[in-house]
Amino acid sequence: MFTAGAESLLHQAREIQDQELQKFCSRVVKLLQKDDPGPDAVDALQRLFLIVSATKYKRKLEKTCVDLLQTTLCSPKCPEQLQFLCAAILRERSPADNLSLSWDHIQSSQQLSLVASVLLAQGDKKEEVRSVGQHAFRVLESRQPEGPSLRHLLPVVSKVTHLAPHTLHEDQTNLLSKRLVDWLRYASVQQGVAHTSGGFFSTPRARQPGPVTEVDGAVATDFFTVLSTGQHFTEDQWLNVQAFSMLRAWLVHSGPQGPSAPDTDDKSELEGSTLSVLSATSTASHLLPPQERLREKAFEYCQRLVEQSTRRALRKGDADLQKACLVEAVLVLDTLCRQDPTFLYRTLSCLKALHARLCGDPARARALLPIAQFFLSHGEAAAVDSEAILQHLFTRVPCELFHSPMLAFEFVRFCGDSLPLFGRNLDILKRSFPNLFKLLAWNSPPLTSEFVALLPSLVDAGSAVEMLHALLDLPCLTAALDLQLRLSPAASERPLWDTSLRNPSCLEASRDPEFQALLQHLLRAEASGTVQRLAPLHKLLQPMTGCARVVQCAEAVPTLLQAFFSAVTQFADGALTNQLVLVLLERRDSLYQVPQYEDRVHRVLSSQLLALCALHPSLVVDLAKELLEFVGSVSSVQSRGAMLAAVAWAVGEYLSVSWDRRCTVEQITRFFEALEALLFEVTQSRPSAALPKCPPQVIAVLMTTLTKLASRSQDLIPRVSLFLSKMRTLAQSPALSSVHGEEDAGAICTRATELLTLLKMPSVAQFVLTPSAEVSEPRYHRDANTALPLALRTVSRLVEKEAGLLPG
């Protein structure tokens, strides 16, 4: 979060108008035109950068100002700080059409890298990417490996390789591979010389460099790596660090590709052969081609990093660097084994020992993810069962470290990226969804989109019902995790607490044995196949509904429910659909009472109920008893309006013999009487605290459903006609207008009149209100000469002109 001062500066930068900006640009131009731009020019450029970067849209700058920024950037005499600021401002304006940067006369590699960063930010309109890459390689070719300032070119080369991988020639690829070998393996193990200003107290002894050390303070006895420490670094040591940072991307770029690469079957045979094991040690390194020699040195480098990660760092910064380098080293080893199977057997023992060591160290759990990915990729070829590794990963890590945002994001990304590799181990992933939901519950805003993509792979017919309950209880899970952390001993990474909840009463109540079983079920690590009613737990955790983290999680649930049902409808049969609808009806009044959460969830559940009914219309007959129980209650009709309207619409649409032969007149009559009593109660009773007003949309749906049912059982037509007449009269009265408003009351009156008109001809009413599948085709609504529009016009004409001949 920004400080108050930073927020104020950002607000001022966003609010500045174009006229003020042009005046400020004129001031910048005057400052940059001076022979010796001083601190005022630096301050002005800093302010200009803040202005152009504080908004999403591109701010318009004067052409004179833009041209002068380019001139200053390309000037060899310009101070470095001004060049950095000019490059940053020009990058923020990308893409731009009026750039005219030239690097032909530039000698400094640092200045060249700044110019290249601006050009690469423009896109590839005029093949700038290829031109920048070729120029960077010309500079690289003209320098010796130990030459100064080459490290400024490596980010440019890495960016060019990423943007346009096919722009480099084979000899250029070989050149950089050779350079990377030298920088990775043969960097100096002596510290650099400190830059001193000279003087009386400067002595030759003070300037003599010492050896680099390990993170634990011991003198390094092996070659230099990114984990070697020292007071000052030499140029080749900086190149070593940069070479490792781009190593994995370069290996992927320069690795074997195309038809010449062996396929999976060939690799498996090669991995299992005696020749592959012997060739790993028999080939002289210096006789290998550049790419293969780079892979060999990269393997040695990663092996050394793994060894260095076992040392105990003296500083926290070095410990954090150890964790990051260990993750990258394992990823590089995975890449090497994919490209050359001969590395596999030399890597297996190392990673097995590493995994055994990391299992007991929660602080380095991030490294377990690339290790698991490695064994997923190569376990079958190396005859290693990865099930135990995955079981530990999915069982313990989310439980213990769900509050680490970085780990949570990387864990979910690992699950999504590794889906093609799981194979028969996919059941472990599916069973672990309660643990994965802990990551989602605690980090819902940044992980929602990731879980939307992952949900279709997690859900199946066996876990769909349990997962639906878990999604509905997700905000409650967030509160339970918060409570668990508050009650647990100090963790290695304690999250920031919500200051609005300092001493909740539920901290003491949660120790009651009555709630322990419910908490254990909610916090389970794997799918149990059972569902428990958590209403007592909702009441216990009610004081935590206002926590910001709980509210954020509740806002994400509707999106997750949409993704869940989109996946389930792809494979759900009739039995599973019935179970899901029962859950929707059961959970209507059993949700964690987060503000506005119930309304949002009901809107989603009502739309999904209609979708499930359309998928399997016979469920209305299958679940007739449960649906009757639902419509038989009028409590909380205001909050359950969406669900009530969906159930009523589904009954009117699918309770018909045309959809299910088991539909009887007795069933139609029972539903009619229940809905009639409900409609009478919500319209005749005055609104109160115990019985709030019914939404007008629900009244319209109930009237329409009663009319549909009456058209299928004509003995009910007199009853519904009488009721609709009363509804029309009631809608015209001031009493209903005062409750619902004139517009809603008019809509109710119009709907009652339309339905009454249809019922005057029962056969036409059944044809219109219960059309066959053929009549439901869109052409019957677009073509005026087809049956449905013709029938409606006929009814209207007969009712208007010959009302005396019609019954009733």
C-alpha positions in Angstrom: 0.0 0.0 0.0 1.1 3.6 -0.7 1.8 6.1 2.1 -0.4 9.1 2.4 2.3 11.3 0.8 2.6 8.9 -2.2 -1.1 8.8 -2.6 -1.3 12.6 -2.7 1.5 12.8 -5.4 -0.3 10.2 -7.5 -3.6 12.0 -7.2 -1.9 15.3 -8.3 -0.2 13.6 -11.3 -3.5 12.1 -12.5 -5.4 15.3 -12.1 -3.1 17.5 -14.0 -4.7 18.9 -17.2 -3.3 18.9 -20.7 -2.7 22.7 -20.7 -0.7 22.5 -17.4 1.2 19.5 -18.8 2.2 21.4 -21.9 3.5 24.3 -19.8 5.5 21.8 -17.7 6.9 20.2 -21.0 8.1 23.7 -22.0 9.9 24.0 -18.7 11.5 20.6 -19.3 12.7 21.6 -22.7 14.4 24.7 -21.4 16.2 22.7 -18.7 17.4 20.0 -21.1 18.7 22.7 -23.6 21.2 23.9 -21.1 24.8 23.0 -21.6 25.0 21.5 -18.2 21.6 20.2 -17.0 21.7 20.2 -13.2 19.6 18.9 -10.4 16.6 20.9 -11.6 16.5 18.9 -14.8 16.6 15.6 -12.9 13.8 16.8 -10.6 11.7 17.9 -13.6 12.2 14.6 -15.4 11.2 12.7 -12.3 8.0 14.7 -12.1 7.3 14.1 -15.8 7.8 10.4 -15.4 5.3 10.3 -12.5 2.8 12.2 -14.6 3.0 9.9 -17.7 3.1 6.7 -15.6 0.3 7.5 -13.2 -2.6 7.0 -15.7 -3.6 4.0 -17.8 -3.9 6.2 -20.9 -1.0 7.8 -22.8 -0.4 11.4 -22.0 0.2 13.7 -24.9 3.6 15.5 -24.9 4.8 18.2 -27.1 6.8 17.0 -30.1 9.7 19.3 -29.1 9.8 17.7 -25.7 9.8 14.1 -27.1 12.5 15.0 -29.6 14.7 16.5 -26.9 14.2 13.4 -24.7 15.5 11.2 -27.6 18.4 13.6 -28.2 19.3 13.5 -24.5 19.1 9.8 -24.3 21.4 9.3 -27.3 23.9 12.0 -26.3 27.2 10.5 -25.2 27.9 13.4 -22.8 24.6 13.2 -21.0 24.7 12.1 -17.3 23.5 8.5 -16.7 20.7 9.6 -14.4 19.2 11.8 -17.1 19.5 9.0 -19.6 17.7 6.5 -17.3 14.8 9.0 -16.8 14.5 9.8 -20.5 14.4 6.1 -21.4 11.8 5.5 -18.7 9.5 8.3 -20.0 9.8 7.2 -23.6 9.0 3.6 -22.6 5.8 4.8 -20.8 4.6 6.4 -24.1 5.0 3.2 -26.1 4.0 2.5 -28.7 4.8 5.8 -30.4 5.1 6.6 -34.1 7.4 9.7 -33.9 10.5 8.0 -32.5 13.9 8.5 -34.3 16.4 6.8 -32.1 19.8 5.7 -33.6 22.5 3.6 -32.0 25.2 3.7 -34.7 27.4 6.2 -32.9 26.8 4.8 -29.4 29.9 3.3 -27.7 28.6 2.7 -24.2 26.8 -0.6 -23.8 24.8 0.8 -20.9 23.5 3.6 -23.1 22.9 1.1 -25.9 20.8 -1.1 -23.5 18.6 2.0 -22.6 18.0 2.8 -26.3 17.3 -0.8 -27.0 14.7 -1.0 -24.2 12.8 1.9 -25.7 12.9 0.4 -29.2 11.8 -3.1 -28.0 8.9 -1.5 -26.1 7.5 -0.2 -29.4 6.6 -3.6 -30.8 8.0 -4.9 -34.1 6.6 -2.3 -36.5 9.8 -1.8 -38.5 11.6 -5.0 -37.5 13.2 -3.1 -34.6 13.5 -6.3 -32.7 15.7 -7.9 -35.4 17.8 -4.8 -35.8 18.4 -4.4 -32.1 19.3 -8.1 -31.7 21.8 -8.0 -34.6 23.5 -4.8 -33.3 23.8 -6.3 -29.8 25.4 -9.4 -31.2 27.9 -7.3 -33.2 29.0 -5.6 -30.0 29.1 -9.0 -28.3 31.3 -10.4 -31.1 33.7 -7.6 -30.9 34.4 -8.1 -27.2 36.4 -10.6 -25.3 34.5 -12.7 -22.7 36.2 -10.7 -19.9 35.6 -7.4 -21.6 33.9 -4.6 -19.5 30.3 -3.6 -19.5 29.0 -6.6 -21.4 26.4 -7.3 -18.7 24.3 -4.4 -20.0 23.8 -6.3 -23.3 22.5 -9.6 -21.8 19.0 -8.3 -20.9 18.7 -7.0 -24.5 19.7 -10.3 -25.9 17.3 -12.1 -23.6 14.4 -9.8 -24.6 15.1 -10.2 -28.3 15.2 -14.0 -27.9 11.8 -13.9 -26.2 10.2 -11.5 -28.7 11.6 -12.9 -31.9 13.3 -16.3 -31.3 14.0 -16.9 -35.0 16.0 -13.7 -35.7 19.4 -15.2 -34.5 21.7 -17.1 -36.8 23.3 -20.4 -35.8 26.7 -18.8 -35.4 25.2 -16.2 -33.1 23.5 -18.9 -31.0 26.8 -20.8 -30.8 28.7 -17.6 -29.8 26.4 -16.7 -26.9 26.4 -20.4 -25.7 30.2 -20.2 -25.6 30.1 -16.9 -23.7 27.6 -18.3 -21.2 29.9 -21.3 -20.6 32.8 -19.0 -19.8 30.8 -16.8 -17.5 29.1 -19.6 -15.7 32.0 -21.9 -15.1 35.2 -19.7 -15.2 34.3 -16.5 -13.3 36.9 -15.3 -10.8 36.7 -16.6 -7.3 38.5 -13.5 -6.0 36.6 -10.4 -4.8 36.7 -7.3 -6.9 38.9 -4.3 -6.0 37.1 -1.6 -4.0 36.8 1.8 -5.7 38.7 4.2 -3.5 39.2 7.9 -4.0 42.8 7.7 -3.0 44.4 9.9 -0.3 46.9 9.7 2.5 45.2 6.8 4.3 44.8 4.6 1.2 47.2 1.6 1.4 48.0 -1.2 -1.1 47.1 -3.7 1.6 43.6 -2.3 2.0 43.0 -2.6 -1.8 44.1 -6.3 -2.1 41.1 -8.4 -3.0 40.2 -11.5 -0.9 38.5 -14.7 -1.9 34.7 -14.9 -2.2 32.8 -16.7 0.6 29.8 -19.0 1.0 26.6 -17.8 2.6 27.7 -19.3 5.9 30.9 -17.3 5.9 33.3 -20.1 4.8 35.8 -19.5 2.1 34.6 -20.7 -1.3 36.7 -23.6 -2.5 34.8 -24.2 -5.8 33.8 -22.1 -8.7 31.8 -18.8 -8.4 28.0 -18.9 -8.4 25.2 -16.5 -7.8 25.2 -17.7 -4.1 28.8 -16.7 -3.6 29.2 -13.6 -1.4 31.7 -10.8 -1.1 32.1 -7.1 -0.6 32.8 -6.3 -4.2 32.3 -8.2 -7.4 34.3 -8.2 -10.6 32.8 -7.8 -14.1 32.9 -11.5 -14.9 31.2 -12.3 -11.6 28.3 -9.9 -12.5 28.1 -11.6 -15.9 27.9 -15.0 -14.0 24.9 -13.8 -12.1 23.2 -12.5 -15.2 24.0 -15.6 -17.2 22.3 -17.8 -14.6 19.2 -15.5 -14.7 18.8 -16.1 -18.4 20.1 -19.6 -18.5 16.8 -21.5 -18.5 15.2 -19.3 -21.2 18.3 -19.6 -23.4 18.4 -23.4 -23.0 14.8 -23.6 -24.2 15.6 -21.4 -27.1 18.8 -23.1 -28.2 17.8 -26.6 -27.4 16.9 -29.4 -29.8 13.8 -28.6 -31.8 12.0 -29.7 -34.9 11.9 -33.1 -36.6 15.5 -33.9 -35.8 14.7 -34.1 -32.1 14.0 -37.7 -30.8 10.4 -38.4 -29.8 9.3 -39.6 -26.4 9.6 -43.3 -27.2 13.2 -42.8 -28.5 14.1 -40.9 -25.3 12.7 -43.6 -23.1 14.8 -46.2 -24.9 17.9 -44.0 -24.7 17.3 -43.3 -21.0 17.2 -47.0 -20.2 20.3 -48.0 -22.2 23.8 -48.6 -20.9 25.2 -46.4 -23.5 23.4 -43.3 -22.1 24.8 -43.9 -18.6 28.4 -44.3 -19.9 28.2 -41.4 -22.3 27.5 -39.1 -19.4 31.0 -39.3 -18.1 33.1 -40.6 -21.1 32.8 -37.6 -23.4 35.4 -34.8 -22.9 33.6 -31.6 -22.2 35.8 -29.4 -24.4 35.1 -31.6 -27.5 31.3 -31.1 -27.3 29.4 -28.7 -29.5 28.6 -25.3 -27.9 25.0 -26.1 -26.9 25.9 -29.5 -25.4 28.9 -28.0 -23.6 26.6 -25.3 -22.2 24.2 -28.0 -20.9 27.1 -29.8 -19.3 28.3 -26.7 -17.5 24.7 -25.7 -16.6 24.3 -29.1 -14.9 27.5 -28.6 -12.9 26.4 -25.1 -11.9 23.0 -26.3 -10.7 24.6 -29.2 -8.8 26.8 -26.6 -7.0 23.8 -24.4 -6.2 22.0 -27.4 -4.6 25.1 -28.1 -2.5 25.2 -24.4 -1.5 21.6 -24.4 -0.5 22.4 -26.8 2.4 24.6 -24.2 4.1 23.0 -22.0 6.8 22.9 -18.4 5.7 24.1 -15.7 8.1 21.8 -13.1 6.7 18.1 -13.2 5.9 18.6 -11.8 2.4 21.0 -14.6 1.6 18.5 -17.2 3.0 15.8 -15.8 0.7 18.3 -15.9 -2.2 19.0 -19.5 -1.4 15.3 -20.4 -1.7 14.9 -18.6 -5.1 18.1 -20.0 -6.6 17.2 -23.5 -5.5 13.8 -23.3 -7.3 15.5 -22.0 -10.4 18.2 -24.7 -10.2 15.6 -27.5 -10.1 13.8 -26.0 -13.1 17.0 -25.8 -15.1 17.8 -29.5 -14.2 14.3 -30.4 -15.4 14.9 -28.5 -18.7 18.3 -30.3 -19.1 16.7 -33.7 -18.6 14.0 -32.9 -21.1 16.6 -32.0 -23.8 19.2 -34.6 -23.0 18.1 -37.8 -21.2 21.7 -38.6 -20.2 21.4 -36.1 -17.4 18.5 -37.9 -15.8 20.4 -40.6 -13.9 22.8 -38.0 -12.5 20.0 -35.8 -11.4 17.7 -38.4 -9.7 19.9 -39.1 -6.7 20.5 -35.4 -6.1 16.8 -34.5 -6.2 15.7 -37.5 -4.1 18.1 -36.4 -1.3 16.9 -32.8 -1.8 13.3 -33.7 -1.5 13.9 -35.7 1.7 15.7 -32.7 3.2 13.0 -30.2 2.2 10.1 -32.2 3.5 10.9 -31.2 7.0 11.6 -27.5 6.2 8.4 -25.5 5.7 10.5 -22.4 4.9 11.7 -24.0 1.7 8.4 -25.5 0.6 8.5 -23.5 -2.7 11.3 -25.8 -4.0 9.0 -28.8 -3.6 6.9 -27.6 -6.5 9.6 -27.9 -9.2 10.8 -31.2 -7.7 7.3 -32.6 -8.0 7.1 -31.3 -11.6 10.4 -33.0 -12.3 9.2 -36.4 -11.0 5.9 -36.0 -12.9 7.9 -35.4 -16.1 10.6 -38.1 -15.7 9.3 -40.5 -13.0 7.9 -43.0 -15.5 11.1 -43.0 -17.6 13.3 -43.4 -14.5 11.0 -46.0 -12.9 10.3 -43.7 -9.9 6.8 -43.6 -8.4 5.9 -39.9 -7.8 2.7 -40.7 -5.8 4.4 -40.4 -2.4 5.9 -37.0 -3.4 2.6 -35.7 -4.7 0.8 -37.0 -1.6 3.1 -35.1 0.7 2.9 -32.0 -1.4 -0.9 -31.8 -1.6 -1.5 -33.0 2.0 0.9 -30.8 4.1 1.8 -27.7 2.1 -1.6 -26.1 1.7 -2.5 -26.9 5.3 0.6 -25.3 6.8 1.4 -22.5 4.3 -2.0 -21.3 2.9 -1.3 -17.8 4.3 1.8 -17.3 2.0 0.5 -15.4 -1.0 3.5 -16.2 -3.3 3.4 -19.9 -2.4 -0.3 -20.1 -2.9 -0.1 -18.5 -6.4 2.8 -20.8 -7.5 1.0 -23.9 -6.1 -2.1 -23.2 -8.1 -0.1 -22.4 -11.2 1.8 -25.7 -10.7 -1.5 -27.6 -10.6 -2.7 -25.9 -13.8 0.5 -26.2 -15.7 1.1 -29.8 -14.7 -2.3 -31.2 -15.6 -1.0 -33.0 -18.7 1.6 -34.7 -16.6 -0.5 -36.1 -13.8 -1.8 -39.1 -15.7 -2.9 -41.8 -13.2 -2.0 -39.4 -10.3 -4.8 -37.1 -11.2 -6.9 -38.7 -8.5 -4.6 -37.3 -5.9 -5.2 -33.8 -7.2 -9.0 -34.3 -7.3 -9.1 -35.7 -3.7 -7.1 -32.8 -2.5 -9.6 -30.1 -3.5 -10.5 -29.2 0.2 -6.8 -28.4 0.8 -6.6 -26.4 -2.5 -9.7 -24.5 -1.4 -7.8 -23.3 1.6 -5.4 -21.4 -0.7 -8.4 -20.0 -2.5 -10.3 -19.0 0.7 -7.3 -17.1 2.0 -6.2 -15.5 -1.3 -9.4 -15.3 -3.2 -9.0 -12.1 -5.2 -5.7 -13.0 -6.9 -6.5 -16.7 -7.3 -10.1 -16.6 -8.5 -9.2 -16.6 -12.2 -6.7 -19.4 -11.7 -9.3 -21.6 -9.9 -11.9 -20.8 -12.6 -9.5 -22.4 -15.1 -8.6 -25.3 -12.7 -12.1 -26.3 -11.5 -13.1 -28.4 -14.5 -10.1 -30.6 -13.8 -10.9 -31.0 -10.1 -14.6 -31.9 -10.3 -16.0 -35.3 -11.2 -19.2 -37.1 -10.6 -18.0 -38.6 -7.3 -17.0 -35.2 -5.8 -19.4 -32.8 -7.4 -21.9 -32.6 -4.4 -19.2 -32.3 -1.8 -17.4 -29.6 -3.9 -20.6 -27.6 -4.2 -21.0 -27.6 -0.4 -17.4 -26.6 -0.1 -17.8 -23.7 -2.5 -20.9 -22.4 -0.7 -19.0 -22.6 2.6 -15.9 -20.9 1.3 -16.3 -17.7 3.3 -16.9 -19.8 6.4 -13.6 -21.6 5.6 -11.8 -18.2 5.4 -13.1 -17.4 8.9 -12.1 -20.8 10.2 -8.6 -20.4 8.8 -8.3 -17.0 10.4 -9.5 -18.5 13.7 -7.0 -21.4 13.4 -4.1 -19.0 12.9 -5.1 -16.9 15.8 -5.2 -20.0 18.0 -2.0 -21.5 16.7 1.6 -20.8 17.9 3.6 -18.2 16.1 4.1 -19.2 12.5 7.1 -18.5 10.3 5.1 -16.1 8.2 2.3 -14.6 10.2 -0.2 -12.6 8.1 -1.4 -9.1 8.9 -4.5 -9.4 11.1 -7.7 -7.5 10.5 -7.7 -4.8 13.1 -11.5 -4.7 13.1 -11.5 -8.0 15.0 -9.2 -7.9 18.0 -10.7 -10.2 20.6 -13.6 -12.1 19.0 -15.8 -14.1 21.4 -15.5 -17.1 19.0 -11.9 -17.6 20.0 -13.1 -19.1 23.3 -16.2 -20.7 22.0 -14.2 -22.6 19.3 -12.5 -24.7 22.1 -15.8 -26.3 22.9 -15.7 -30.0 21.9 -19.1 -29.6 20.3 -17.6 -27.5 17.5 -14.3 -29.3 17.2 -15.8 -32.0 14.9 -17.3 -29.4 12.6 -14.1 -27.4 12.4 -12.1 -30.6 11.6 -14.6 -31.4 8.8 -14.3 -27.9 7.4 -10.5 -27.9 7.6 -10.1 -31.5 6.2 -7.2 -32.1 3.9 -8.9 -34.5 1.5 -12.4 -35.2 0.2 -14.2 -37.3 2.7 -17.3 -38.2 0.6 -19.6 -37.0 3.4 -21.4 -33.7 4.1 -22.1 -32.2 7.5 -24.5 -29.5 8.4 -22.4 -26.5 9.4 -25.2 -24.2 10.7 -23.8 -24.3 14.3 -20.4 -23.4 12.9 -21.9 -20.5 11.0 -23.3 -19.1 14.2 -20.0 -19.6 16.0 -18.1 -17.7 13.4 -20.7 -15.0 12.9 -18.6 -12.3 14.6 -16.0 -12.7 11.8 -18.3 -12.0 8.9 -17.1 -8.4 8.7 -13.5 -9.2 8.2 -12.1 -7.9 5.0 -10.7 -11.2 3.9 -14.0 -13.0 4.5 -15.9 -10.3 2.5 -13.5 -10.6 -0.4 -13.9 -14.4 -0.5 -17.7 -14.0 -0.5 -17.5 -11.7 -3.5 -15.5 -14.4 -5.4 -18.0 -17.3 -4.8 -20.6 -16.4 -7.5 -17.9 -16.5 -10.2 -16.6 -19.8 -8.9 -20.1 -21.3 -8.8 -20.6 -20.3 -12.4 -17.4 -22.1 -13.4 -18.4 -25.1 -11.3 -21.8 -25.6 -12.9 -20.4 -25.0 -16.4 -18.0 -27.9 -15.8 -20.6 -30.2 -14.1 -23.2 -29.9 -16.8 -20.8 -31.4 -19.3 -21.0 -34.8 -17.6 -23.9 -34.8 -15.1 -26.5 -37.5 -15.5 -30.0 -37.5 -14.1 -29.1 -38.9 -10.7 -26.3 -36.4 -10.2 -28.5 -33.5 -11.4 -31.2 -34.5 -8.8 -28.5 -34.5 -6.1 -27.3 -31.0 -7.1 -30.8 -29.6 -7.2 -31.4 -31.0 -3.7 -28.3 -29.2 -2.5 -29.6 -25.9 -4.0 -32.9 -26.3 -2.2 -31.3 -27.4 1.0 -28.7 -24.6 1.2 -31.1 -21.8 0.4 -31.3 -20.9 4.1 -28.0 -22.4 5.3 -25.4 -19.9 4.1 -22.8 -18.0 6.1 -24.3 -14.6 6.8 -21.8 -12.3 5.1 -23.4 -9.0 4.0 -25.0 -9.4 0.6 -23.5 -12.9 0.2 -26.9 -14.6 0.3 -28.5 -12.4 -2.4 -25.5 -12.9 -4.8 -25.5 -16.7 -4.3 -29.3 -17.0 -4.7 -29.1 -15.2 -8.1 -26.5 -17.7 -9.3 -28.3 -20.8 -7.8 -31.6 -19.7 -9.4 -30.1 -19.4 -12.8 -28.3 -22.7 -12.4 -31.4 -24.5 -11.2 -33.2 -23.5 -14.4 -30.1 -24.7 -16.4 -30.2 -28.1 -14.6 -33.9 -28.5 -15.2 -33.5 -27.7 -18.9 -30.7 -30.4 -19.0 -32.9 -33.0 -17.3 -36.6 -31.9 -17.2 -37.7 -35.1 -15.5 -36.2 -34.0 -12.2 -39.4 -31.9 -11.6 -41.3 -35.2 -11.3 -38.4 -37.0 -9.5 -38.2 -34.2 -6.8 -41.9 -33.4 -6.6 -41.9 -33.9 -2.8 -38.9 -31.7 -2.2 -40.2 -28.9 -4.5 -43.6 -29.0 -2.8 -41.9 -28.5 0.5 -40.0 -25.6 -0.8 -43.0 -23.7 -2.2 -45.0 -24.6 0.9 -43.0 -22.1 3.0 -43.4 -18.3 2.7 -40.7 -17.4 5.2 -38.0 -15.0 3.9 -39.8 -14.7 0.5 -38.0 -11.4 0.0 -34.5 -12.9 0.3 -35.5 -16.1 -1.5 -37.3 -14.4 -4.3 -34.9 -15.4 -7.0 -34.9 -19.1 -5.9 -38.7 -19.1 -5.6 -39.2 -17.6 -9.0 -36.8 -20.2 -10.5 -38.6 -23.2 -8.8 -42.1 -21.8 -9.8 -40.9 -21.3 -13.4 -39.4 -24.8 -13.6 -42.7 -26.4 -12.3 -44.7 -24.5 -14.8 -42.4 -25.3 -17.7 -41.6 -29.0 -17.1 -44.5 -30.4 -15.0 -46.1 -31.8 -18.1 -46.8 -35.2 -19.6 -45.0 -34.0 -22.7 -41.8 -34.0 -20.7 -42.3 -37.0 -18.4 -45.0 -39.7 -18.8 -45.1 -40.1 -15.0 -46.7 -36.7 -14.6 -50.2 -37.2 -13.3 -53.2 -34.9 -12.7 -52.9 -35.4 -9.0 -49.3 -34.0 -9.1 -50.4 -31.0 -11.1 -53.3 -30.4 -8.7 -51.0 -30.6 -5.6 -48.5 -28.1 -7.1 -51.4 -25.9 -8.2 -52.9 -25.8 -4.7 -49.5 -25.1 -3.1 -48.6 -22.3 -5.4 -52.2 -20.8 -5.2 -51.9 -20.7 -1.4 -48.5 -19.2 -1.6 -49.6 -16.5 -4.1 -52.7 -15.7 -2.0 -50.6 -15.4 1.2 -48.0 -13.1 -0.4 -50.5 -10.8 -2.1 -53.3 -10.6 0.5 -51.2 -10.2 3.6 -49.7 -6.8 4.4 -46.0 -6.5 4.5 -44.4 -6.7 7.9 -41.1 -7.5 9.5 -42.1 -11.2 9.7 -43.6 -11.3 6.2 -41.9 -8.7 3.9 -43.4 -7.8 0.5 -43.0 -10.2 -2.3 -41.1 -9.0 -5.4 -43.5 -8.3 -8.3 -41.4 -10.6 -10.6 -42.2 -13.5 -8.3 -45.9 -12.6 -8.4 -45.9 -12.5 -12.2 -44.1 -15.9 -12.3 -46.5 -17.5 -9.9 -49.6 -16.3 -11.9 -48.0 -17.6 -15.1 -47.3 -21.0 -13.5 -50.8 -21.4 -12.2 -52.2 -20.6 -15.7 -49.9 -23.2 -17.3 -50.9 -25.9 -14.8 -54.6 -25.0 -15.3 -54.2 -25.3 -19.1 -53.0 -28.9 -18.6 -55.8 -29.8 -16.1 -58.9 -27.9 -17.3 -60.8 -28.6 -14.1 -58.6 -25.9 -12.5 -59.4 -23.2 -15.1 -62.4 -21.7 -13.2 -60.3 -21.5 -10.0 -57.4 -19.7 -11.7 -59.7 -17.5 -13.7 -61.4 -16.3 -10.5 -58.0 -15.8 -8.8 -56.6 -13.8 -11.8 -59.7 -11.6 -11.8 -59.1 -10.8 -8.2 -55.5 -10.1 -8.9 -56.4 -7.7 -11.6 -58.8 -5.9 -9.3 -56.2 -5.9 -6.5 -53.5 -4.5 -8.8 -55.8 -1.6 -9.8 -56.3 -0.7 -6.1 -54.3 2.0 -4.3 -53.3 -0.5 -1.6 -51.1 -2.6 -4.0 -49.8 0.5 -5.7 -48.6 1.9 -2.4 -46.7 -1.4 -1.7 -45.2 -2.1 -5.1 -45.4 1.2 -6.9 -47.6 2.2 -9.8 -45.3 0.7 -12.5 -45.0 -2.7 -10.8 -48.7 -2.8 -10.0 -49.5 -1.9 -13.7 -47.2 -4.8 -14.8 -49.1 -7.2 -12.5 -52.4 -6.0 -13.9 -51.3 -6.4 -17.5 -50.0 -9.9 -16.9 -53.3 -11.0 -15.2 -55.3 -9.6 -18.1 -53.2 -11.4 -20.7 -53.5 -14.7 -18.8 -57.2 -14.3 -18.4 -57.6 -13.7 -22.1 -55.7 -16.9 -23.0 -57.8 -19.0 -20.6 -61.0 -18.0 -22.4 -59.9 -20.6 -25.1 -58.4 -23.5 -23.1 -57.1 -25.4 -26.2 -55.3 -22.3 -27.5 -54.0 -21.6 -24.0 -52.4 -25.0 -23.8 -51.0 -24.6 -27.2 -49.4 -21.2 -26.3 -48.4 -21.9 -22.7 -47.2 -25.5 -23.2 -45.8 -25.5 -26.8 -44.3 -28.7 -28.2 -40.6 -28.8 -29.0 -41.4 -28.2 -32.6 -43.4 -25.0 -31.8 -40.6 -23.8 -29.6 -38.2 -23.4 -32.5 -37.2 -19.8 -33.2 -38.9 -19.7 -36.6 -42.3 -19.9 -34.9 -41.5 -16.5 -33.2 -40.1 -14.8 -36.3 -42.3 -16.0 -39.1 -45.8 -14.4 -39.0 -47.4 -17.1 -41.1 -46.5 -20.0 -38.7 -48.7 -21.5 -36.1 -47.9 -19.7 -32.9 -48.3 -16.0 -34.1 -51.4 -17.0 -36.1 -52.9 -18.6 -33.0 -52.2 -15.5 -30.9 -53.8 -13.2 -33.5 -56.8 -15.4 -33.7 -57.4 -15.4 -30.0 -57.0 -11.6 -29.8 -59.5 -11.1 -32.6 -62.1 -13.5 -31.2 -61.8 -12.1 -27.7 -62.1 -8.5 -28.8 -64.9 -8.8 -31.4 -66.9 -11.8 -30.3 -66.5 -11.8 -26.6 -70.2 -12.8 -26.2 -69.7 -16.1 -27.9 -66.8 -17.2 -25.7 -67.4 -19.2 -22.5 -66.9 -17.6 -19.1 
